Amino acid sequence: QTCENDMYCNRAPIHGKYAKEDYHMYRQENKAYYEFLDMLGEVVELKGFQGFRGGLDVKTNTTGQYSLYSRFRDYEVMFHVSTMLPFTEGDEQQVERKRHIGNDIGLIVFIDSNTDTEAQSNVTFDPSWISSNFNHIYGVVRPHGQFAYKINFCSAEPIIPYGSDLPDQAIFPKGAETRNFLLSKLVNGQRAALQSAPAFAPMMKRTYSTHMQEICGRYYARAPGPYSPTAMMSVMRRRSNSMNCLMKGREP
């Protein structure tokens, strides 16, 4: 299975105040951001890359030379990292970056709040700053001292609950356990959005209906008798169990 996620970085304001355009304007990672990327996955060279590419160019480097890639359980995850995507001089909208970032369901926003000034330490993120019909799940991460991260999640519109639940303080030590929690939460959120968000649910319902009709027709025709829809019932039970586990946060 495959999954795409985006990565923003926010440090000091570029335009003198914090604006939505700033999230696309950064060109280099600072130490805290690079440390966070290193925890999430590995930097891979895109040219000739053989794994899941998440829509990135692996032949001619038109979408950057490197990206961040990870394996999580049965998933391949390719991140669209804003600072690794091509930067266009003079383009405040950074259309090339938005082309990838604006078409994914789950986003991670990294806010480097370990700064020396009060203005920078009070940086916030507002999902309404991003105009996209696809972006729905936002994981907001900021350093908490030298050895931990504070993590919060929000969604662009109401969706069904998804696990794993955030603790009250939402302070996580740096390391593999935090990485697993964050990726699990993002994957669950993406699946929940596909199941229940108004932008996706009708399309998913039509897709599932079509697949069910094809599967039932194929296996019912092979059944030994006219009243043996075993395969059909098996698929329906699996589908029901999957939804129950998703709502209880038991699936990655």
C-alpha positions as CSV (number, residue, x, y, z in Angstrom):
1,Q,0.0,0.0,0.0
2,T,1.1,3.6,-0.6
3,C,0.6,6.9,1.0
4,E,1.6,10.5,0.2
5,N,2.1,13.2,2.8
6,D,3.2,16.7,2.7
7,M,5.7,18.6,4.8
8,Y,5.8,22.3,5.6
9,C,8.3,24.2,7.6
10,N,7.7,27.5,9.3
11,R,10.3,29.6,11.1
12,A,10.7,33.4,11.0
13,P,8.2,35.4,9.0
14,I,9.4,36.1,5.5
15,H,7.0,38.9,4.6
16,G,7.2,40.7,8.0
17,K,4.2,38.9,9.2
18,Y,2.9,35.4,9.1
19,A,1.0,34.7,6.0
20,K,-0.2,31.6,4.1
21,E,2.4,32.2,1.4
22,D,5.2,31.8,3.8
23,Y,4.6,28.1,4.1
24,H,5.8,27.6,0.5
25,M,8.7,30.0,0.6
26,Y,11.4,28.2,2.6
27,R,14.4,26.9,0.7
28,Q,16.6,25.3,3.4
29,E,16.1,23.2,6.5
30,N,17.4,24.3,9.8
31,K,18.8,21.9,12.4
32,A,15.5,21.2,14.2
33,Y,13.7,20.6,10.9
34,Y,16.4,18.3,9.6
35,E,16.4,16.3,12.8
36,F,12.6,15.9,12.5
37,L,13.0,14.7,8.8
38,D,15.6,12.3,9.9
39,M,13.3,10.8,12.4
40,L,10.5,10.3,9.9
41,G,12.4,8.6,7.1
42,E,15.4,8.6,4.8
43,V,16.4,11.1,2.1
44,V,16.5,9.3,-1.2
45,E,17.7,10.4,-4.6
46,L,14.7,10.6,-7.0
47,K,16.5,9.8,-10.2
48,G,16.3,6.1,-10.7
49,F,14.3,5.5,-7.5
50,Q,12.5,2.2,-7.7
51,G,10.0,2.5,-4.8
52,F,6.7,4.4,-4.6
53,R,7.4,7.8,-6.0
54,G,4.2,9.7,-5.0
55,G,3.9,11.5,-8.3
56,L,7.5,12.8,-8.3
57,D,9.7,12.6,-11.3
58,V,12.3,9.8,-11.0
59,K,13.8,10.3,-14.5
60,T,14.7,13.9,-15.1
61,N,14.6,15.6,-11.7
62,T,11.9,18.1,-12.6
63,T,10.4,17.7,-9.2
64,G,13.7,18.1,-7.3
65,Q,16.7,15.9,-6.8
66,Y,15.8,14.4,-3.4
67,S,12.8,13.6,-1.3
68,L,11.9,11.9,1.9
69,Y,10.8,8.2,1.9
70,S,9.7,5.8,4.5
71,R,8.3,2.3,5.0
72,F,5.7,1.9,7.7
73,R,4.2,-1.5,8.3
74,D,2.7,-2.5,4.9
75,Y,2.9,1.1,3.6
76,E,5.4,2.9,1.4
77,V,5.3,6.6,2.3
78,M,6.6,9.3,0.0
79,F,6.6,12.8,1.5
80,H,6.3,15.9,-0.6
81,V,8.7,18.1,1.4
82,S,8.3,21.8,0.6
83,T,12.0,22.6,1.0
84,M,12.9,19.7,-1.4
85,L,10.5,20.6,-4.2
86,P,11.6,23.1,-6.9
87,F,11.6,26.7,-5.8
88,T,10.7,29.3,-8.5
89,E,12.3,32.7,-8.1
90,G,9.8,35.6,-8.2
91,D,6.8,33.3,-7.7
92,E,5.1,34.1,-4.4
93,Q,2.5,31.4,-5.0
94,Q,5.2,28.7,-5.7
95,V,2.8,26.9,-8.1
96,E,5.2,23.9,-8.6
97,R,5.2,23.2,-4.9
98,K,1.5,23.6,-4.5
99,R,0.9,21.2,-7.4
100,H,2.1,18.4,-5.2
101,I,1.3,19.8,-1.7
102,G,-2.2,20.8,-2.7
103,N,-3.2,17.4,-3.9
104,D,-2.6,15.2,-0.8
105,I,-5.0,14.4,2.0
106,G,-2.6,14.4,4.9
107,L,-0.1,17.2,5.8
108,I,2.5,17.7,8.5
109,V,3.2,21.2,9.5
110,F,6.5,21.6,11.3
111,I,6.8,24.8,13.4
112,D,10.2,25.6,14.8
113,S,9.0,27.3,18.0
114,N,12.4,27.0,19.8
115,T,13.3,30.6,18.9
116,D,14.7,33.6,20.7
117,T,11.9,36.1,20.1
118,E,8.3,36.0,21.4
119,A,6.8,36.7,18.0
120,Q,8.5,33.6,16.5
121,S,7.7,31.4,19.5
122,N,4.0,32.1,19.1
123,V,3.7,30.9,15.5
124,T,0.4,29.3,14.8
125,F,-1.1,27.4,11.9
126,D,-4.5,28.0,10.4
127,P,-5.9,25.3,7.9
128,S,-7.9,28.0,6.2
129,W,-4.7,29.5,4.9
130,I,-4.5,26.6,2.4
131,S,-7.0,26.6,-0.4
132,S,-7.3,22.9,-1.5
133,N,-10.2,20.5,-2.0
134,F,-7.9,17.6,-1.1
135,N,-6.0,18.7,2.1
136,H,-8.0,17.4,5.0
137,I,-5.8,16.1,7.8
138,Y,-3.2,18.4,9.4
139,G,-0.6,17.2,11.9
140,V,1.1,20.2,13.6
141,V,4.4,19.4,15.1
142,R,6.7,21.8,17.1
143,P,9.8,21.1,19.2
144,H,9.2,20.9,23.0
145,G,12.6,21.6,24.5
146,Q,15.5,19.6,23.2
147,F,14.2,16.1,23.5
148,A,10.5,16.1,22.7
149,Y,7.8,17.3,20.3
150,K,4.3,18.7,20.9
151,I,1.8,17.3,18.4
152,N,-1.7,18.4,17.5
153,F,-4.1,17.3,14.8
154,C,-7.0,19.1,13.1
155,S,-9.1,18.5,10.1
156,A,-10.5,20.8,7.4
157,E,-14.1,19.6,7.8
158,P,-15.9,17.0,10.0
159,I,-14.8,13.4,9.5
160,I,-15.4,10.2,11.5
161,P,-13.1,9.8,14.6
162,Y,-9.8,8.0,13.9
163,G,-7.0,6.7,16.2
164,S,-4.7,6.8,17.8
165,D,-6.0,9.2,20.4
166,L,-3.7,12.1,21.5
167,P,-2.9,12.2,25.2
168,D,-3.9,15.3,27.1
169,Q,-0.5,17.0,27.0
170,A,0.4,15.6,23.6
171,I,4.2,15.7,24.4
172,F,6.1,12.9,22.7
173,P,9.8,12.0,23.1
174,K,11.9,12.1,20.0
175,G,12.4,8.7,18.5
176,A,10.9,5.7,16.7
177,E,7.8,5.5,18.9
178,T,6.8,9.1,18.0
179,R,7.4,8.4,14.3
180,N,5.2,5.4,14.5
181,F,2.4,7.3,16.3
182,L,2.6,10.2,13.8
183,L,2.5,8.0,10.7
184,S,-0.2,5.8,12.1
185,K,-2.3,8.9,12.9
186,L,-1.8,10.3,9.4
187,V,-2.7,7.0,7.6
188,N,-5.8,6.6,9.8
189,G,-6.8,10.2,9.2
190,Q,-6.4,9.8,5.5
191,R,-8.6,6.7,5.4
192,A,-11.2,8.3,7.7
193,A,-11.3,11.3,5.3
194,L,-11.8,9.1,2.3
195,Q,-14.7,7.3,4.1
196,S,-16.6,10.3,5.5
197,A,-15.5,13.7,4.2
198,P,-18.0,15.2,1.8
199,A,-15.3,15.8,-0.8
200,F,-14.5,12.1,-1.0
201,A,-17.3,9.9,0.5
202,P,-19.6,10.0,-2.6
203,M,-16.8,9.1,-4.9
204,M,-15.6,6.3,-2.6
205,K,-19.1,4.9,-2.3
206,R,-19.5,4.7,-6.1
207,T,-16.0,3.1,-6.4
208,Y,-16.7,0.5,-3.7
209,S,-20.2,-0.2,-5.3
210,T,-18.6,-0.9,-8.7
211,H,-15.9,-3.1,-7.2
212,M,-18.5,-5.1,-5.2
213,Q,-20.7,-5.6,-8.2
214,E,-17.7,-6.9,-10.2
215,I,-16.5,-9.2,-7.4
216,C,-19.9,-10.6,-6.7
217,G,-20.6,-11.2,-10.3
218,R,-17.3,-13.0,-10.9
219,Y,-17.5,-15.3,-7.9
220,Y,-21.3,-15.9,-7.8
221,A,-21.0,-17.2,-11.4
222,R,-18.5,-19.8,-10.2
223,A,-20.5,-20.9,-7.2
224,P,-21.5,-24.6,-7.3
225,G,-25.2,-23.8,-6.8
226,P,-27.6,-20.9,-7.3
227,Y,-27.7,-20.1,-3.6
228,S,-24.0,-20.1,-2.7
229,P,-22.8,-16.5,-2.6
230,T,-20.0,-17.4,-0.2
231,A,-17.5,-15.0,-1.7
232,M,-20.0,-12.1,-1.7
233,M,-20.7,-12.6,2.0
234,S,-17.0,-13.0,2.9
235,V,-16.2,-9.7,1.1
236,M,-19.0,-7.9,2.9
237,R,-17.9,-9.2,6.3
238,R,-14.3,-8.1,5.7
239,R,-15.5,-4.7,4.7
240,S,-17.6,-4.3,7.8
241,N,-14.8,-5.4,10.1
242,S,-12.4,-3.0,8.4
243,M,-14.8,-0.1,9.0
244,N,-15.2,-1.1,12.7
245,C,-11.5,-1.3,13.2
246,L,-10.9,2.0,11.5
247,M,-13.4,3.8,13.7
248,K,-11.8,2.3,16.8
249,G,-8.3,3.3,15.6
250,R,-7.0,-0.3,15.5
251,E,-5.8,-0.2,11.9
252,P,-2.6,1.6,10.8
